[in-house]
């Protein structure tokens, strides 16, 4: 367990692991964490700024954390600023585990309590509302499920494929090796992002977000296994010469059994590190496709299509709070995976373990 001790001593790896633990926990309990339904619109609440939380009333009386009902006022024709009308006569308390819209906890248990919310007419939009008057924080939390899961699902598809093809190619060699590796090299020459854009552009317009999600995962997985297969093939070429592999072959074991049971487990160190460092690629691919309108479509949220609001110059200038949260989350997620991957690489390095 020296590698685990080495990993725990790496502060950057710990930071990456903590960030990922927080993000995936929030995604798992998205309905509980989000105060509102991400598809519901507020009355006259389009493009509201982040809700300000008060502790005292207008006359200075302390009543604890509270907000006031706000609605959208007229737009200034010269500056484009929107007036926010606040009803100062109706303070609404802010609290934890507040009753709100019903949902099914983990898709099974019916509940109506949320992590936080208000007890009056006022609503707390900690990241403001979008053009459709939907709570931006709730959509950001709900969208994390797609953006975070797409990497894990992509790895679950592409890595077994790359492992098996690389193992077969390296173990059997000869014409099998030539055919498989030439095919892998052809895939590696295809620019991944351009292929995604080209294929996504010809998809039928009537596809649901779930269908688009599956297609994006399949496409990215199909073009991602080739580089892994090349590396695994090189490792298998040396592993198959080891004594325990030769002994299994002499005993008449099935070649596929030898590859799966004896050869591929020896590549586990590289696979774990590579998988950790590959997840951000899937997340960025989904974000880019959704950003340009070819990925997950509105009204379903993902970090990519939430970031697509940045293409609107007026929102970018007048409502920047709608743009920077998804951008920061994508950056932090990619950074966290890279920090964790670098930490695993150092911890699993044989020279580090020996020390």
N, C-alpha and C positions, 0 to 999 in steps of 0.2 A: 504493500500500500504506500510505498514511497512516493509514487506519482501523485497520489491524493494529497499527501502532505506538501509536496512541491506546489501543487495547484493552490492549496489554501494559503501558501506564503506569498502568492502573487496578488498584490492588491488590485491591479487592473483586471485580472481574470475574475476576481471576486466581485468587482464592480459590474462587469459585464453580466455575470450570473445573476446578481441581485436585480439588475434592470430587467433582464429577461423574465425572471420569476415574477416580478411585479406586473409586467406587460401581459404575460400569459394568464396570470391569475385574474386580472381585470377582464381580459377577453372571455375567460371561462364563465365569470359571473357578470356578464355585461348587463343583463336585464336588471340585476340588483344594484349595480354601481350607477347606471344611468338613471337620472331622476325622472325622465320622461320618455315616452314612446318616440323613437327617432323618426317616425313617419307622421306624427301629429303636428299640425300647425297651430300657432297661437293667434288669437284674434288681434288684428292690427299690430302684429309684432314682428314685421319684416325688418331684417337688418338692424336689430337692436344691438347696442354695444354690450359688453360684459356687465352683468348686474352688479351694482355697488351694494355692498353689505354694510349696514349701519348698526351701531350699538346704542345710540341715543336718539330720541325723537327730535323734531324740529325745535321744541321748547327746552331741550336739554335733559329730558327725563331718560334715565337709563332703563331699557327694557330688554337688553340682551341682543344677540344677533338677529337682525330682521331685514326685510327688503320691502319695497313698495311696488304696487302694480304699475307697470309702464306700458305705454303704447306708442306707436309710431306717429309722429306729427308731420306737418308739411315739410317739403324739401325746399331748401334755399336755392333759388334759380341761379344765383351767381356762383356759389361755392359748391353746391351739390350736397351740403351737409343736411342730415335729417334731424329735425327737432324731436327730442324724446320727451313725451308728456308723462309726468310722474304724479300719481294720486297720493298725496302726502297724508290723506285722511285714513288710509287703510294699511297700517303696518302688518306685515305677515312674518311670523316667526320662522327662523331657520333652525332646523334640528336634524338629528341623526335618526335613522330607521323610521322615516316618516311614511305614512300611508299614501299611496299613489295609485297609478294605473295598474291593474292586475296583470300578472304574467305567470309563466310556468318556470319555476326555478330548476335549472339544469334540464329544461324541457319536460319535467315530470311533475314536480310539486307545485300546485297553484298557490301563489303568494301575491300580496299587494303592498309589501313594504320595500322601500328603497333605501340605499345607503344614506342619502341625505335628501332634503327637500324642504318645502315650506308648508305651513299650517293654515295659510289664509289664501286670499285671492292672488297675491303676488306670486310670481314665478322667479326662480333663481336660474339664470342662464349665465353660468360662469365663463363661458366663451362666446356669449352673444347668440344671435339667431341668424339663419341664412336668409336668402331671398324668399324662400317659401315659409318663413316664420317658424322654422323647425329648430329645436334646441341643438346647437352645434356640438356641445359636449356629449350629449346622448348619441349623436350620430358618429362622433369620433370614437366613442367607446364601442358602439356596435360594429363600426367599420374595422376595428382592430381584429375581429374574428377572421375576416377574409384576408387581410393583409398579413397577419401573423401565421395563419394556418396554411397559406398557399406554399410557403417555403417548406414546411414539414411534409406536406403531402407530396410536393415535388421531389423531395429527397427520398421519400418512401417508394416512389416509382422509379426514379432514375438510377439510384445507387444499386439496388439489387440487379437491375439490368446491366449496368456497367461492370459490377462484380462478376456476374455470371459469364458475360461475353468475354471479359478480360481473362477470367480464369480458364475458360475453354480454349481461348486463343493461345495463351501461354503454355498450357499443359499439353495440348495435342500438337501444336506447331504445324509445320508442313503447309499444305494448301488451305487448310482451315484457318490457320493463322493469317495467311496472306489475304484471303477474302474478307475476313472480319475486320482486320486492321485497315485495309484499303477503304472499306465502307465507313469505318470510324473516322478516317482522315478526311473523307469527303464531307462528312457532317461537321467536322471541326473547321472547315474552310467557309462554312455558311455563316454570315453575320447574324447572330442570334436575334438582335433587336429588329433588324430589317425584316427577317423572316416572320417574326411575331406580328409586326405591323402589316405586312403583306397578307398574311393568313387571316388576321383579325378583320382586315378591311373587306374581305370577301365573305365573311360570315353572314348568314341570313339576318335581317334586321329584327325578326321576331323572337330571337333567342332571349330566354330569361337570364338573369344574372347568375343563377346557379349553373345553367348550361354554359355560359361564358366562362365561369370559374373553372369548370371541368376542362373545357377546351384549352384555356390558357395553361393550366397545369400540365395537360397532356403534351401540348406543343413545347413548352419549356423543358419538360422532362425528356422528350424525344431528342432534343438537340444538346442535352447536358450530359448524357452518359458517356459520350465518346472519349473525352479527355480522361475520365476516371478509368475507362477500360484500357486505355493505352498504358497508364501507370501500373495498374494491376497486372497487366500482361507482363511487364518488365519484372515485377516482383515475383510472379509465379515462375518465370524462367529460372530463377535462382532457387526458389523454394522447392521446386519439384526434384532437385538434385539432392536434397537432404535425406538422411538415412531413414527417418520414420516414413517419409513418402515412398521411398524405394521399398521399404519393408511391406507397406500396405499393398503396393503394386505386386510384389512377389507372392503375397498371400491370395492374389486373385480378386482383390476388391474392385468393384465397379468404378470406372474412371470418374463418373459424375459424383459418386459418393466420396472418392478421394479428394476431388476438387472442393466440394462443399464442406466435408467434414474435417479434412486435414490441411488443405492448402489455403483456402480463403481466410480461415480464422487467423492465420499468421499475418494477414494484412490489416488486422483490426485497428492497429494504432494509426496507420495512415488514413483509413476510412473514417474513423471518428473525427480526426482533425479536419479532413477534407469536407465532411458533411457539415460540420459547424461553420466552416468558412464559405460554403456554397449556398446556404440558406439565404443570405442577403441578396444574392443574385436573383432568386425567384421573387423576393419581395419588391426589389427595384423594378423588375420586369412588369409585374402587375401594376405597380404605381405609375410607370411610364405609359402603359397601355390605357389605364383608366384616365390618366391626365389628358391624353390626346383624344379621349372619347371612344376608344376601341375596346376597353376592358369592361369592368363592372359599371352598369348603367344606373342612372338615377331612376327611381328614388332610393334604390338600395345603396347604402353607404360603404365606401372603402376609403382608405387613406389617399389613394390615388385620385379618385373622382372628387373627394373633398378638396384636394390640392388644385384641381382644375379651375377652381374659382380664381386662381392667380392669373388666368388668361384674361380676366376682365379687369381692365386698367382702373376703372372707377372703384371697384372693390379693393384692388391692391392698394390704392391710395387712401380711400375713405374708410374702409373696413378691414384693416390689416389683421385684426384678430381672427378673421376667418381663414387666413392663409398660413400663418406661421405655426399653429399647433400641429397640423398634419405633417408639415415639412420637418419640424423638430423631432416628431415621433419617428419618422422614417429614418432620419439621420441617427438618432439614438439607438434604434433597433439594429441598424447595420453596424454601427460602432460596437454595440454590446456583443454581437455575434463574433465580430473580428477580435475583440479583446479576449473573449472566452476561447476562441480558436487558437489564438497565439499562446494563451496560457496553457491549453492542453498540449500544444506542440512542444512547449518547453518542459512541461511536467512529464510527458511520455518519452522524452528523449533519453535514450539509454545512458548517456553520459551524465544527465541530471539525476537519474535514478541511482546510479552508482555513487554519486556524491551524497 
